[in-house]
Amino acid sequence: MLEHGRLGMRQLTTLTIMTIVGDMLMIYPSVISLYSEQNAWLYAFIGIPLGMGLIYLFVKLASTYPGENLVGISRKILGFWPGTLVSLFYLIYFILGCATPTRIVGDFMTGQIFVYTPIWVIILIFVIAIGWALHNGLETIGRTSEILVPVIVIFIFILVVCLLPQGALSQLEPYVDSNIRQLTQGLLVSFVYPVGEAIPILMILPYASQQAHRTRDLLFAAGFANFLLALLVTISMLVMGLFLTQHNVFTSFALAQKISIGNFFQRIEAFMASSWLISTYFKCTVYLYAFVLGTAELFRFKNYQFLILPSVLILFGLANFISSSTTFIITTITPYWFDWDMTASVLFPVMLLIVHQIRTRVK
């Protein structure tokens, strides 16, 4: 087996929460409000059970071959060559899914905090930290996420509680005023964007030490992470309204700037940025780990450690090359990213399960 480390179920749960929250901690309110407009907050809450259903789909796929990761499952279900093609698609998805948030981190830090720092310096520091995590192994990544996930949860609740007095219920009106197209898009975005991007967890599931309560814990992780994001969408709509929520790319950062209690407790946007950096860091780490492990599995290497440095260099190059600015990501990449996520997290897993059921009945 390529990975000899073992994750406890609590560590697997925290990693799943980190992967779902990830970069969505900043951009999710803006993205979902662009698709579902005034009912963004409502669809975000409806997306909680839908996201749990999507995680159940992942667990069902993993249970077809319990000892295999996503690459092994694809090959066993589809056969060697078709499974290899699907695995290559997922490897490209993993590396691009890591490079894009890394670029957003660079754009955010140079645009909001380190204005005079070259973006490649920020990206280099970020990818070095990711590479160091991969070098230390899966157990270290899981234990660190277990320590840091309360920081993100606590700060989100602080943000919501402190901004509630500034909210106005009139900002949520009119209720359920949408057509079929907005309803469909809003519901799909509410769970495919955040929870669908947890598909690399299938690369980690075989290395969880306890399997008894795996489904229950992963369903809790998906529901809780989506609940946190729904709270952010709701408080954003209450405080800033639809227009500002749609046109603030880093919505949570803008919300944190509005906190002012007695002219004393204020200017805590740096803590918001730190929480977002932590969650995005773990998401990118899981994605790059899935890419490295999947590459080693695809080419039947006995060890994946020697692939870490080349993968980090590829990540650094892609993060600098993939976009020229945040505006380019919003106008060019984001409209098509939903189709990307839909294919990787819904269409292919459903296809794999259907083919597995057909082959089982034929046998």
C-alpha positions, 0 to 999 in steps of 0.5 A: 500500500502506498500510504502507511499512515492512518487517520482516525475518524475524527481527523477524517471528519475535520479534513472533510470539513476543511475541504468543503469550507476551504476557499468557499469561506470567502467566495461562497456568498458571492457565487451562490447569490450570482446564481440564485439572487434574492433566495441565496440564503434559502437555497444555501440551507436547502443545500445542507441535506442535498450535500449530505446526500452527495457525500453519501454517494461518495461513501457508496462508491468507496464501499464498492472496493473498500481497500481502493482509492478513486484511481483503483476503483475506476480501474476495477469498475471500468477496466484498465484503459477506460479506468485510466482515462477517468483517473487522468481526468481526476488527476487534472481536476485535482491539480487545477483544483489546487492551483486555482485557490492558490492563485486566489490566495496570491491575488487576495494577499497582494490586493488587500494586505501585502500590496507591494509584495510580488504575487509569486512570493506569496504563492511560493511561500504557500506552496512550500507549506503545502509541500512540507505538509505532504512530506510529513505525511497523512497523519500529520495533516489529519492531526493538524486539521483536528487542532485548527478546525475549531479556530475557523468554527469559532470565528464564523460564529463570532462574525455572525453574532457580532453582525446580527444587530446590523442585519435587516430582515427586509434585505431578504425579501421577496421570499421564493421569488424565482423562476425554474431556471434560478431554482435549479441553478440555485439548488445545484450550486448550493451543494455541488460547489462546496460539497462536490469539491470534497471528491478527493476525500475518496483518495483518503478513505482507504486509510481511515483506521476506523470504518464503523461510523464512517458514513455517519461521521462524513454525513455530519461533516458535510452537513456541518460545513454546509451549515457554516457556509449557509450562515455566512450567506444569510448574514451577508444578505442581512447586512449587505443586501443582494447587490453588495453580496454579489459584487464583493468577491471576498464577501467574508472579508468585507463583512469582518470590516463592518464589525464595530462594537463600542468602537473597541471590538473592531478591525478584525478582518485580519482574523477573517483572512487568517481563518480563510487561509487556514481552510484554503491551505488544508483544501489545497493540501488534500487536493495536492495529496490526492494528485500525488497519490493518484499519480503514484497509483496510476503508474504503479509506483511503490512510493509517492514521496519522490513525486512531492517536489515535482508536484509542488513545482508544477503547482507553483507554475500553474498558480502563476500561469492559470490566471492574470488576476481575480477578475479573470477568474471571476469572468472566465473560470468561475462560469465554467467551474460549476460544469467541471465540479458537476462532471467530477463529483456527480456525473462520474460517480453516478456512472461508476456506480451504475456500471458497477451495478450492471457488472454485478448483475451480469456476473 
